[in-house]
Amino acid sequence: MQHDIIDNRERKLAASVKPLLSESERAKFAVGYFFISGFKFIADELEKLTELRLLVGTVSDSQTIG
């Protein structure tokens, strides 16, 4: 599996991980910023997982909530 950085500028997270998630039982993400709103784009695939782990950077603000 390729371990490239996805920055949502040239490569979009949803398009990159949807095919992988649809074939997976578990997923682990390491992210610098976490926006809950972004989960709507991969929600169907996430619901099918038996395990989801997130490693989130320490920088956060009110925008990451919504």
mmCIF file as Biopython writes it, N, C-alpha, C and O atoms, coordinates in Angstrom:
data_model
#
loop_
_atom_site.group_PDB
_atom_site.id
_atom_site.type_symbol
_atom_site.label_atom_id
_atom_site.label_alt_id
_atom_site.label_comp_id
_atom_site.label_asym_id
_atom_site.label_entity_id
_atom_site.label_seq_id
_atom_site.pdbx_PDB_ins_code
_atom_site.Cartn_x
_atom_site.Cartn_y
_atom_site.Cartn_z
_atom_site.occupancy
_atom_site.B_iso_or_equiv
_atom_site.auth_seq_id
_atom_site.auth_asym_id
_atom_site.pdbx_PDB_model_num
ATOM 1   N N  . MET A ? 1  ? 0.838   -1.181 0.000  1.0 0.0 1  A 1 
ATOM 2   C CA . MET A ? 1  ? 0.000   0.000  0.000  1.0 0.0 1  A 1 
ATOM 3   C C  . MET A ? 1  ? 0.879   1.239  0.000  1.0 0.0 1  A 1 
ATOM 4   O O  . MET A ? 1  ? 1.891   1.298  0.699  1.0 0.0 1  A 1 
ATOM 5   N N  . GLN A ? 2  ? 0.495   2.198  -0.768 1.0 0.0 2  A 1 
ATOM 6   C CA . GLN A ? 2  ? 1.236   3.446  -0.877 1.0 0.0 2  A 1 
ATOM 7   C C  . GLN A ? 2  ? 0.923   4.347  0.319  1.0 0.0 2  A 1 
ATOM 8   O O  . GLN A ? 2  ? -0.228  4.417  0.748  1.0 0.0 2  A 1 
ATOM 9   N N  . HIS A ? 3  ? 1.919   5.031  0.857  1.0 0.0 3  A 1 
ATOM 10  C CA . HIS A ? 3  ? 1.749   5.899  2.017  1.0 0.0 3  A 1 
ATOM 11  C C  . HIS A ? 3  ? 2.015   7.348  1.634  1.0 0.0 3  A 1 
ATOM 12  O O  . HIS A ? 3  ? 2.983   7.949  2.099  1.0 0.0 3  A 1 
ATOM 13  N N  . ASP A ? 4  ? 1.175   7.896  0.803  1.0 0.0 4  A 1 
ATOM 14  C CA . ASP A ? 4  ? 1.328   9.280  0.382  1.0 0.0 4  A 1 
ATOM 15  C C  . ASP A ? 4  ? 0.517   10.196 1.293  1.0 0.0 4  A 1 
ATOM 16  O O  . ASP A ? 4  ? -0.442  9.766  1.933  1.0 0.0 4  A 1 
ATOM 17  N N  . ILE A ? 5  ? 0.910   11.439 1.338  1.0 0.0 5  A 1 
ATOM 18  C CA . ILE A ? 5  ? 0.167   12.442 2.095  1.0 0.0 5  A 1 
ATOM 19  C C  . ILE A ? 5  ? -0.970  12.947 1.225  1.0 0.0 5  A 1 
ATOM 20  O O  . ILE A ? 5  ? -0.769  13.283 0.058  1.0 0.0 5  A 1 
ATOM 21  N N  . ILE A ? 6  ? -2.158  12.997 1.795  1.0 0.0 6  A 1 
ATOM 22  C CA . ILE A ? 6  ? -3.332  13.508 1.097  1.0 0.0 6  A 1 
ATOM 23  C C  . ILE A ? 6  ? -3.667  14.850 1.714  1.0 0.0 6  A 1 
ATOM 24  O O  . ILE A ? 6  ? -3.996  14.933 2.897  1.0 0.0 6  A 1 
ATOM 25  N N  . ASP A ? 7  ? -3.580  15.911 0.903  1.0 0.0 7  A 1 
ATOM 26  C CA . ASP A ? 7  ? -3.780  17.254 1.440  1.0 0.0 7  A 1 
ATOM 27  C C  . ASP A ? 7  ? -5.084  17.916 0.993  1.0 0.0 7  A 1 
ATOM 28  O O  . ASP A ? 7  ? -5.318  19.081 1.315  1.0 0.0 7  A 1 
ATOM 29  N N  . ASN A ? 8  ? -5.925  17.207 0.266  1.0 0.0 8  A 1 
ATOM 30  C CA . ASN A ? 8  ? -7.191  17.712 -0.253 1.0 0.0 8  A 1 
ATOM 31  C C  . ASN A ? 8  ? -7.016  18.884 -1.213 1.0 0.0 8  A 1 
ATOM 32  O O  . ASN A ? 8  ? -7.967  19.624 -1.464 1.0 0.0 8  A 1 
ATOM 33  N N  . ARG A ? 9  ? -5.835  19.056 -1.741 1.0 0.0 9  A 1 
ATOM 34  C CA . ARG A ? 9  ? -5.615  20.068 -2.782 1.0 0.0 9  A 1 
ATOM 35  C C  . ARG A ? 9  ? -5.571  19.372 -4.137 1.0 0.0 9  A 1 
ATOM 36  O O  . ARG A ? 9  ? -6.415  19.615 -4.999 1.0 0.0 9  A 1 
ATOM 37  N N  . GLU A ? 10 ? -4.584  18.511 -4.314 1.0 0.0 10 A 1 
ATOM 38  C CA . GLU A ? 10 ? -4.481  17.764 -5.566 1.0 0.0 10 A 1 
ATOM 39  C C  . GLU A ? 10 ? -5.104  16.385 -5.443 1.0 0.0 10 A 1 
ATOM 40  O O  . GLU A ? 10 ? -5.719  15.891 -6.387 1.0 0.0 10 A 1 
ATOM 41  N N  . ARG A ? 11 ? -4.950  15.775 -4.304 1.0 0.0 11 A 1 
ATOM 42  C CA . ARG A ? 11 ? -5.561  14.464 -4.030 1.0 0.0 11 A 1 
ATOM 43  C C  . ARG A ? 11 ? -6.597  14.646 -2.941 1.0 0.0 11 A 1 
ATOM 44  O O  . ARG A ? 11 ? -6.306  15.225 -1.894 1.0 0.0 11 A 1 
ATOM 45  N N  . LYS A ? 12 ? -7.802  14.158 -3.180 1.0 0.0 12 A 1 
ATOM 46  C CA . LYS A ? 12 ? -8.893  14.277 -2.206 1.0 0.0 12 A 1 
ATOM 47  C C  . LYS A ? 12 ? -8.957  13.020 -1.343 1.0 0.0 12 A 1 
ATOM 48  O O  . LYS A ? 12 ? -8.822  11.901 -1.837 1.0 0.0 12 A 1 
ATOM 49  N N  . LEU A ? 13 ? -9.166  13.230 -0.044 1.0 0.0 13 A 1 
ATOM 50  C CA . LEU A ? 13 ? -9.215  12.111 0.891  1.0 0.0 13 A 1 
ATOM 51  C C  . LEU A ? 13 ? -10.302 11.119 0.528  1.0 0.0 13 A 1 
ATOM 52  O O  . LEU A ? 13 ? -10.043 9.918  0.443  1.0 0.0 13 A 1 
ATOM 53  N N  . ALA A ? 14 ? -11.509 11.600 0.313  1.0 0.0 14 A 1 
ATOM 54  C CA . ALA A ? 14 ? -12.624 10.690 0.044  1.0 0.0 14 A 1 
ATOM 55  C C  . ALA A ? 14 ? -12.346 9.811  -1.170 1.0 0.0 14 A 1 
ATOM 56  O O  . ALA A ? 14 ? -12.545 8.598  -1.113 1.0 0.0 14 A 1 
ATOM 57  N N  . ALA A ? 15 ? -11.896 10.401 -2.248 1.0 0.0 15 A 1 
ATOM 58  C CA . ALA A ? 15 ? -11.621 9.633  -3.462 1.0 0.0 15 A 1 
ATOM 59  C C  . ALA A ? 15 ? -10.476 8.648  -3.262 1.0 0.0 15 A 1 
ATOM 60  O O  . ALA A ? 15 ? -10.460 7.578  -3.872 1.0 0.0 15 A 1 
ATOM 61  N N  . SER A ? 16 ? -9.536  8.999  -2.425 1.0 0.0 16 A 1 
ATOM 62  C CA . SER A ? 16 ? -8.367  8.144  -2.194 1.0 0.0 16 A 1 
ATOM 63  C C  . SER A ? 16 ? -8.668  6.966  -1.272 1.0 0.0 16 A 1 
ATOM 64  O O  . SER A ? 16 ? -8.151  5.870  -1.487 1.0 0.0 16 A 1 
ATOM 65  N N  . VAL A ? 17 ? -9.497  7.177  -0.249 1.0 0.0 17 A 1 
ATOM 66  C CA . VAL A ? 17 ? -9.692  6.108  0.743  1.0 0.0 17 A 1 
ATOM 67  C C  . VAL A ? 17 ? -10.969 5.304  0.568  1.0 0.0 17 A 1 
ATOM 68  O O  . VAL A ? 17 ? -11.060 4.195  1.095  1.0 0.0 17 A 1 
ATOM 69  N N  . LYS A ? 18 ? -11.963 5.822  -0.157 1.0 0.0 18 A 1 
ATOM 70  C CA . LYS A ? 18 ? -13.214 5.065  -0.334 1.0 0.0 18 A 1 
ATOM 71  C C  . LYS A ? 18 ? -12.983 3.654  -0.878 1.0 0.0 18 A 1 
ATOM 72  O O  . LYS A ? 18 ? -13.529 2.696  -0.330 1.0 0.0 18 A 1 
ATOM 73  N N  . PRO A ? 19 ? -12.192 3.501  -1.940 1.0 0.0 19 A 1 
ATOM 74  C CA . PRO A ? 19 ? -11.963 2.142  -2.449 1.0 0.0 19 A 1 
ATOM 75  C C  . PRO A ? 19 ? -11.279 1.231  -1.419 1.0 0.0 19 A 1 
ATOM 76  O O  . PRO A ? 19 ? -11.571 0.037  -1.355 1.0 0.0 19 A 1 
ATOM 77  N N  . LEU A ? 20 ? -10.389 1.786  -0.631 1.0 0.0 20 A 1 
ATOM 78  C CA . LEU A ? 20 ? -9.703  0.996  0.392  1.0 0.0 20 A 1 
ATOM 79  C C  . LEU A ? 20 ? -10.648 0.629  1.525  1.0 0.0 20 A 1 
ATOM 80  O O  . LEU A ? 20 ? -10.646 -0.509 1.995  1.0 0.0 20 A 1 
ATOM 81  N N  . LEU A ? 21 ? -11.456 1.588  1.968  1.0 0.0 21 A 1 
ATOM 82  C CA . LEU A ? 21 ? -12.383 1.334  3.068  1.0 0.0 21 A 1 
ATOM 83  C C  . LEU A ? 21 ? -13.445 0.311  2.698  1.0 0.0 21 A 1 
ATOM 84  O O  . LEU A ? 21 ? -13.857 -0.484 3.542  1.0 0.0 21 A 1 
ATOM 85  N N  . SER A ? 22 ? -13.888 0.321  1.459  1.0 0.0 22 A 1 
ATOM 86  C CA . SER A ? 22 ? -14.934 -0.614 1.054  1.0 0.0 22 A 1 
ATOM 87  C C  . SER A ? 22 ? -14.457 -2.066 1.102  1.0 0.0 22 A 1 
ATOM 88  O O  . SER A ? 22 ? -15.276 -2.986 1.109  1.0 0.0 22 A 1 
ATOM 89  N N  . GLU A ? 23 ? -13.147 -2.277 1.134  1.0 0.0 23 A 1 
ATOM 90  C CA . GLU A ? 23 ? -12.572 -3.621 1.209  1.0 0.0 23 A 1 
ATOM 91  C C  . GLU A ? 23 ? -11.953 -3.923 2.570  1.0 0.0 23 A 1 
ATOM 92  O O  . GLU A ? 23 ? -11.303 -4.955 2.735  1.0 0.0 23 A 1 
ATOM 93  N N  . SER A ? 24 ? -12.150 -3.028 3.555  1.0 0.0 24 A 1 
ATOM 94  C CA . SER A ? 24 ? -11.464 -3.148 4.841  1.0 0.0 24 A 1 
ATOM 95  C C  . SER A ? 24 ? -12.420 -3.437 5.994  1.0 0.0 24 A 1 
ATOM 96  O O  . SER A ? 24 ? -13.605 -3.109 5.940  1.0 0.0 24 A 1 
ATOM 97  N N  . GLU A ? 25 ? -11.878 -4.054 7.027  1.0 0.0 25 A 1 
ATOM 98  C CA . GLU A ? 25 ? -12.621 -4.250 8.272  1.0 0.0 25 A 1 
ATOM 99  C C  . GLU A ? 25 ? -12.220 -3.209 9.305  1.0 0.0 25 A 1 
ATOM 100 O O  . GLU A ? 25 ? -13.015 -2.847 10.172 1.0 0.0 25 A 1 
ATOM 101 N N  . ARG A ? 26 ? -10.967 -2.724 9.210  1.0 0.0 26 A 1 
ATOM 102 C CA . ARG A ? 26 ? -10.441 -1.750 10.167 1.0 0.0 26 A 1 
ATOM 103 C C  . ARG A ? 26 ? -9.742  -0.632 9.413  1.0 0.0 26 A 1 
ATOM 104 O O  . ARG A ? 26 ? -9.280  -0.811 8.286  1.0 0.0 26 A 1 
ATOM 105 N N  . ALA A ? 27 ? -9.673  0.531  10.063 1.0 0.0 27 A 1 
ATOM 106 C CA . ALA A ? 27 ? -8.968  1.661  9.460  1.0 0.0 27 A 1 
ATOM 107 C C  . ALA A ? 27 ? -8.263  2.457  10.548 1.0 0.0 27 A 1 
ATOM 108 O O  . ALA A ? 27 ? -8.771  2.605  11.659 1.0 0.0 27 A 1 
ATOM 109 N N  . LYS A ? 28 ? -7.086  2.964  10.210 1.0 0.0 28 A 1 
ATOM 110 C CA . LYS A ? 28 ? -6.300  3.798  11.115 1.0 0.0 28 A 1 
ATOM 111 C C  . LYS A ? 28 ? -5.839  5.023  10.337 1.0 0.0 28 A 1 
ATOM 112 O O  . LYS A ? 28 ? -5.255  4.903  9.260  1.0 0.0 28 A 1 
ATOM 113 N N  . PHE A ? 29 ? -6.107  6.205  10.895 1.0 0.0 29 A 1 
ATOM 114 C CA . PHE A ? 29 ? -5.736  7.452  10.248 1.0 0.0 29 A 1 
ATOM 115 C C  . PHE A ? 29 ? -4.865  8.273  11.185 1.0 0.0 29 A 1 
ATOM 116 O O  . PHE A ? 29 ? -5.117  8.328  12.389 1.0 0.0 29 A 1 
ATOM 117 N N  . ALA A ? 30 ? -3.853  8.904  10.640 1.0 0.0 30 A 1 
ATOM 118 C CA . ALA A ? 30 ? -3.055  9.899  11.354 1.0 0.0 30 A 1 
ATOM 119 C C  . ALA A ? 30 ? -3.261  11.206 10.611 1.0 0.0 30 A 1 
ATOM 120 O O  . ALA A ? 30 ? -2.941  11.318 9.428  1.0 0.0 30 A 1 
ATOM 121 N N  . VAL A ? 31 ? -3.797  12.192 11.314 1.0 0.0 31 A 1 
ATOM 122 C CA . VAL A ? 31 ? -4.139  13.458 10.667 1.0 0.0 31 A 1 
ATOM 123 C C  . VAL A ? 31 ? -3.590  14.626 11.468 1.0 0.0 31 A 1 
ATOM 124 O O  . VAL A ? 31 ? -3.497  14.567 12.694 1.0 0.0 31 A 1 
ATOM 125 N N  . GLY A ? 32 ? -3.229  15.682 10.761 1.0 0.0 32 A 1 
ATOM 126 C CA . GLY A ? 32 ? -2.780  16.902 11.420 1.0 0.0 32 A 1 
ATOM 127 C C  . GLY A ? 32 ? -3.962  17.705 11.922 1.0 0.0 32 A 1 
ATOM 128 O O  . GLY A ? 32 ? -3.931  18.268 13.016 1.0 0.0 32 A 1 
ATOM 129 N N  . TYR A ? 33 ? -5.009  17.751 11.103 1.0 0.0 33 A 1 
ATOM 130 C CA . TYR A ? 33 ? -6.231  18.464 11.455 1.0 0.0 33 A 1 
ATOM 131 C C  . TYR A ? 33 ? -7.396  17.514 11.269 1.0 0.0 33 A 1 
ATOM 132 O O  . TYR A ? 33 ? -7.375  16.670 10.374 1.0 0.0 33 A 1 
ATOM 133 N N  . PHE A ? 34 ? -8.401  17.642 12.099 1.0 0.0 34 A 1 
ATOM 134 C CA . PHE A ? 34 ? -9.550  16.750 12.030 1.0 0.0 34 A 1 
ATOM 135 C C  . PHE A ? 34 ? -10.828 17.580 12.003 1.0 0.0 34 A 1 
ATOM 136 O O  . PHE A ? 34 ? -11.118 18.325 12.939 1.0 0.0 34 A 1 
ATOM 137 N N  . PHE A ? 35 ? -11.581 17.444 10.928 1.0 0.0 35 A 1 
ATOM 138 C CA . PHE A ? 35 ? -12.867 18.120 10.792 1.0 0.0 35 A 1 
ATOM 139 C C  . PHE A ? 35 ? -13.963 17.060 10.713 1.0 0.0 35 A 1 
ATOM 140 O O  . PHE A ? 35 ? -14.000 16.270 9.769  1.0 0.0 35 A 1 
ATOM 141 N N  . ILE A ? 36 ? -14.835 17.044 11.684 1.0 0.0 36 A 1 
ATOM 142 C CA . ILE A ? 36 ? -15.908 16.053 11.716 1.0 0.0 36 A 1 
ATOM 143 C C  . ILE A ? 36 ? -16.753 16.129 10.450 1.0 0.0 36 A 1 
ATOM 144 O O  . ILE A ? 36 ? -17.230 15.101 9.969  1.0 0.0 36 A 1 
ATOM 145 N N  . SER A ? 37 ? -16.943 17.309 9.911  1.0 0.0 37 A 1 
ATOM 146 C CA . SER A ? 37 ? -17.755 17.474 8.709  1.0 0.0 37 A 1 
ATOM 147 C C  . SER A ? 37 ? -17.225 16.660 7.532  1.0 0.0 37 A 1 
ATOM 148 O O  . SER A ? 37 ? -17.992 16.284 6.647  1.0 0.0 37 A 1 
ATOM 149 N N  . GLY A ? 38 ? -15.948 16.390 7.514  1.0 0.0 38 A 1 
ATOM 150 C CA . GLY A ? 38 ? -15.366 15.610 6.431  1.0 0.0 38 A 1 
ATOM 151 C C  . GLY A ? 38 ? -15.786 14.158 6.430  1.0 0.0 38 A 1 
ATOM 152 O O  . GLY A ? 38 ? -15.691 13.487 5.402  1.0 0.0 38 A 1 
ATOM 153 N N  . PHE A ? 39 ? -16.250 13.662 7.564  1.0 0.0 39 A 1 
ATOM 154 C CA . PHE A ? 39 ? -16.666 12.265 7.648  1.0 0.0 39 A 1 
ATOM 155 C C  . PHE A ? 39 ? -17.898 11.973 6.801  1.0 0.0 39 A 1 
ATOM 156 O O  . PHE A ? 39 ? -18.128 10.819 6.440  1.0 0.0 39 A 1 
ATOM 157 N N  . LYS A ? 40 ? -18.693 12.980 6.475  1.0 0.0 40 A 1 
ATOM 158 C CA . LYS A ? 40 ? -19.904 12.727 5.686  1.0 0.0 40 A 1 
ATOM 159 C C  . LYS A ? 40 ? -19.568 12.159 4.309  1.0 0.0 40 A 1 
ATOM 160 O O  . LYS A ? 40 ? -20.392 11.464 3.715  1.0 0.0 40 A 1 
ATOM 161 N N  . PHE A ? 41 ? -18.392 12.439 3.802  1.0 0.0 41 A 1 
ATOM 162 C CA . PHE A ? 41 ? -18.006 11.963 2.475  1.0 0.0 41 A 1 
ATOM 163 C C  . PHE A ? 41 ? -17.615 10.486 2.468  1.0 0.0 41 A 1 
ATOM 164 O O  . PHE A ? 41 ? -17.605 9.852  1.413  1.0 0.0 41 A 1 
ATOM 165 N N  . ILE A ? 42 ? -17.295 9.938  3.636  1.0 0.0 42 A 1 
ATOM 166 C CA . ILE A ? 42 ? -16.911 8.520  3.712  1.0 0.0 42 A 1 
ATOM 167 C C  . ILE A ? 42 ? -17.740 7.767  4.753  1.0 0.0 42 A 1 
ATOM 168 O O  . ILE A ? 42 ? -17.364 6.672  5.173  1.0 0.0 42 A 1 
ATOM 169 N N  . ALA A ? 43 ? -18.862 8.349  5.169  1.0 0.0 43 A 1 
ATOM 170 C CA . ALA A ? 43 ? -19.680 7.789  6.253  1.0 0.0 43 A 1 
ATOM 171 C C  . ALA A ? 43 ? -20.161 6.370  5.964  1.0 0.0 43 A 1 
ATOM 172 O O  . ALA A ? 43 ? -20.095 5.511  6.843  1.0 0.0 43 A 1 
ATOM 173 N N  . ASP A ? 44 ? -20.638 6.111  4.761  1.0 0.0 44 A 1 
ATOM 174 C CA . ASP A ? 44 ? -21.151 4.769  4.439  1.0 0.0 44 A 1 
ATOM 175 C C  . ASP A ? 44 ? -20.070 3.713  4.607  1.0 0.0 44 A 1 
ATOM 176 O O  . ASP A ? 44 ? -20.332 2.629  5.128  1.0 0.0 44 A 1 
ATOM 177 N N  . GLU A ? 45 ? -18.864 4.024  4.170  1.0 0.0 45 A 1 
ATOM 178 C CA . GLU A ? 45 ? -17.760 3.066  4.287  1.0 0.0 45 A 1 
ATOM 179 C C  . GLU A ? 45 ? -17.337 2.894  5.747  1.0 0.0 45 A 1 
ATOM 180 O O  . GLU A ? 45 ? -17.010 1.782  6.163  1.0 0.0 45 A 1 
ATOM 181 N N  . LEU A ? 46 ? -17.337 3.968  6.524  1.0 0.0 46 A 1 
ATOM 182 C CA . LEU A ? 46 ? -16.935 3.892  7.927  1.0 0.0 46 A 1 
ATOM 183 C C  . LEU A ? 46 ? -17.903 3.058  8.753  1.0 0.0 46 A 1 
ATOM 184 O O  . LEU A ? 46 ? -17.487 2.366  9.682  1.0 0.0 46 A 1 
ATOM 185 N N  . GLU A ? 47 ? -19.183 3.117  8.425  1.0 0.0 47 A 1 
ATOM 186 C CA . GLU A ? 47 ? -20.183 2.350  9.175  1.0 0.0 47 A 1 
ATOM 187 C C  . GLU A ? 47 ? -19.953 0.853  9.084  1.0 0.0 47 A 1 
ATOM 188 O O  . GLU A ? 47 ? -20.369 0.118  9.979  1.0 0.0 47 A 1 
ATOM 189 N N  . LYS A ? 48 ? -19.317 0.389  8.050  1.0 0.0 48 A 1 
ATOM 190 C CA . LYS A ? 48 ? -19.086 -1.037 7.840  1.0 0.0 48 A 1 
ATOM 191 C C  . LYS A ? 48 ? -17.839 -1.555 8.565  1.0 0.0 48 A 1 
ATOM 192 O O  . LYS A ? 48 ? -17.621 -2.764 8.640  1.0 0.0 48 A 1 
ATOM 193 N N  . LEU A ? 49 ? -17.029 -0.644 9.095  1.0 0.0 49 A 1 
ATOM 194 C CA . LEU A ? 49 ? -15.798 -1.043 9.778  1.0 0.0 49 A 1 
ATOM 195 C C  . LEU A ? 49 ? -16.091 -1.613 11.158 1.0 0.0 49 A 1 
ATOM 196 O O  . LEU A ? 49 ? -17.051 -1.213 11.816 1.0 0.0 49 A 1 
ATOM 197 N N  . THR A ? 50 ? -15.258 -2.548 11.587 1.0 0.0 50 A 1 
ATOM 198 C CA . THR A ? 50 ? -15.354 -3.054 12.956 1.0 0.0 50 A 1 
ATOM 199 C C  . THR A ? 50 ? -14.458 -2.260 13.906 1.0 0.0 50 A 1 
ATOM 200 O O  . THR A ? 50 ? -14.640 -2.308 15.122 1.0 0.0 50 A 1 
ATOM 201 N N  . GLU A ? 51 ? -13.479 -1.523 13.343 1.0 0.0 51 A 1 
ATOM 202 C CA . GLU A ? 51 ? -12.573 -0.721 14.163 1.0 0.0 51 A 1 
ATOM 203 C C  . GLU A ? 51 ? -12.126 0.507  13.380 1.0 0.0 51 A 1 
ATOM 204 O O  . GLU A ? 51 ? -11.791 0.421  12.199 1.0 0.0 51 A 1 
ATOM 205 N N  . LEU A ? 52 ? -12.128 1.644  14.058 1.0 0.0 52 A 1 
ATOM 206 C CA . LEU A ? 52 ? -11.637 2.890  13.483 1.0 0.0 52 A 1 
ATOM 207 C C  . LEU A ? 52 ? -10.778 3.578  14.526 1.0 0.0 52 A 1 
ATOM 208 O O  . LEU A ? 52 ? -11.229 3.828  15.644 1.0 0.0 52 A 1 
ATOM 209 N N  . ARG A ? 53 ? -9.533  3.888  14.160 1.0 0.0 53 A 1 
ATOM 210 C CA . ARG A ? 53 ? -8.624  4.594  15.069 1.0 0.0 53 A 1 
ATOM 211 C C  . ARG A ? 53 ? -8.160  5.885  14.408 1.0 0.0 53 A 1 
ATOM 212 O O  . ARG A ? 53 ? -7.846  5.922  13.219 1.0 0.0 53 A 1 
ATOM 213 N N  . LEU A ? 54 ? -8.128  6.940  15.213 1.0 0.0 54 A 1 
ATOM 214 C CA . LEU A ? 54 ? -7.680  8.246  14.734 1.0 0.0 54 A 1 
ATOM 215 C C  . LEU A ? 54 ? -6.547  8.747  15.611 1.0 0.0 54 A 1 
ATOM 216 O O  . LEU A ? 54 ? -6.659  8.739  16.837 1.0 0.0 54 A 1 
ATOM 217 N N  . LEU A ? 55 ? -5.479  9.176  15.005 1.0 0.0 55 A 1 
ATOM 218 C CA . LEU A ? 55 ? -4.393  9.868  15.691 1.0 0.0 55 A 1 
ATOM 219 C C  . LEU A ? 55 ? -4.435  11.293 15.168 1.0 0.0 55 A 1 
ATOM 220 O O  . LEU A ? 55 ? -4.143  11.544 13.999 1.0 0.0 55 A 1 
ATOM 221 N N  . VAL A ? 56 ? -4.799  12.226 16.041 1.0 0.0 56 A 1 
ATOM 222 C CA . VAL A ? 56 ? -5.047  13.605 15.628 1.0 0.0 56 A 1 
ATOM 223 C C  . VAL A ? 56 ? -3.979  14.515 16.221 1.0 0.0 56 A 1 
ATOM 224 O O  . VAL A ? 56 ? -3.579  14.356 17.374 1.0 0.0 56 A 1 
ATOM 225 N N  . GLY A ? 57 ? -3.527  15.468 15.418 1.0 0.0 57 A 1 
ATOM 226 C CA . GLY A ? 57 ? -2.556  16.446 15.882 1.0 0.0 57 A 1 
ATOM 227 C C  . GLY A ? 57 ? -3.092  17.251 17.056 1.0 0.0 57 A 1 
ATOM 228 O O  . GLY A ? 57 ? -4.295  17.249 17.317 1.0 0.0 57 A 1 
ATOM 229 N N  . THR A ? 58 ? -2.213  17.931 17.756 1.0 0.0 58 A 1 
ATOM 230 C CA . THR A ? 58 ? -2.605  18.657 18.960 1.0 0.0 58 A 1 
ATOM 231 C C  . THR A ? 58 ? -3.183  20.043 18.693 1.0 0.0 58 A 1 
ATOM 232 O O  . THR A ? 58 ? -3.721  20.680 19.599 1.0 0.0 58 A 1 
ATOM 233 N N  . VAL A ? 59 ? -3.073  20.508 17.452 1.0 0.0 59 A 1 
ATOM 234 C CA . VAL A ? 59 ? -3.606  21.841 17.121 1.0 0.0 59 A 1 
ATOM 235 C C  . VAL A ? 59 ? -5.080  21.687 16.751 1.0 0.0 59 A 1 
ATOM 236 O O  . VAL A ? 59 ? -5.430  20.904 15.868 1.0 0.0 59 A 1 
ATOM 237 N N  . SER A ? 60 ? -5.927  22.431 17.428 1.0 0.0 60 A 1 
ATOM 238 C CA . SER A ? 60 ? -7.354  22.367 17.169 1.0 0.0 60 A 1 
ATOM 239 C C  . SER A ? 60 ? -7.981  23.717 17.456 1.0 0.0 60 A 1 
ATOM 240 O O  . SER A ? 60 ? -7.406  24.535 18.174 1.0 0.0 60 A 1 
ATOM 241 N N  . ASP A ? 61 ? -9.153  23.950 16.899 1.0 0.0 61 A 1 
ATOM 242 C CA . ASP A ? 61 ? -9.915  25.139 17.199 1.0 0.0 61 A 1 
ATOM 243 C C  . ASP A ? 61 ? -11.391 24.855 17.007 1.0 0.0 61 A 1 
ATOM 244 O O  . ASP A ? 61 ? -11.765 23.707 16.767 1.0 0.0 61 A 1 
ATOM 245 N N  . SER A ? 62 ? -12.231 25.856 17.105 1.0 0.0 62 A 1 
ATOM 246 C CA . SER A ? 62 ? -13.688 25.631 17.021 1.0 0.0 62 A 1 
ATOM 247 C C  . SER A ? 62 ? -14.111 25.093 15.662 1.0 0.0 62 A 1 
ATOM 248 O O  . SER A ? 62 ? -15.159 24.453 15.566 1.0 0.0 62 A 1 
ATOM 249 N N  . GLN A ? 63 ? -13.335 25.329 14.606 1.0 0.0 63 A 1 
ATOM 250 C CA . GLN A ? 63 ? -13.687 24.816 13.276 1.0 0.0 63 A 1 
ATOM 251 C C  . GLN A ? 63 ? -13.637 23.298 13.199 1.0 0.0 63 A 1 
ATOM 252 O O  . GLN A ? 63 ? -14.371 22.705 12.409 1.0 0.0 63 A 1 
ATOM 253 N N  . THR A ? 64 ? -12.804 22.661 13.987 1.0 0.0 64 A 1 
ATOM 254 C CA . THR A ? 64 ? -12.695 21.212 13.919 1.0 0.0 64 A 1 
ATOM 255 C C  . THR A ? 64 ? -13.918 20.509 14.500 1.0 0.0 64 A 1 
ATOM 256 O O  . THR A ? 64 ? -14.104 19.312 14.284 1.0 0.0 64 A 1 
ATOM 257 N N  . ILE A ? 65 ? -14.736 21.228 15.220 1.0 0.0 65 A 1 
ATOM 258 C CA . ILE A ? 65 ? -15.937 20.648 15.815 1.0 0.0 65 A 1 
ATOM 259 C C  . ILE A ? 65 ? -17.023 20.454 14.775 1.0 0.0 65 A 1 
ATOM 260 O O  . ILE A ? 65 ? -17.728 19.445 14.816 1.0 0.0 65 A 1 
ATOM 261 N N  . GLY A ? 66 ? -17.182 21.372 13.854 1.0 0.0 66 A 1 
ATOM 262 C CA . GLY A ? 66 ? -18.321 21.350 12.960 1.0 0.0 66 A 1 
ATOM 263 C C  . GLY A ? 66 ? -18.049 20.892 11.611 1.0 0.0 66 A 1 
ATOM 264 O O  . GLY A ? 66 ? -18.958 20.841 10.782 1.0 0.0 66 A 1 
#
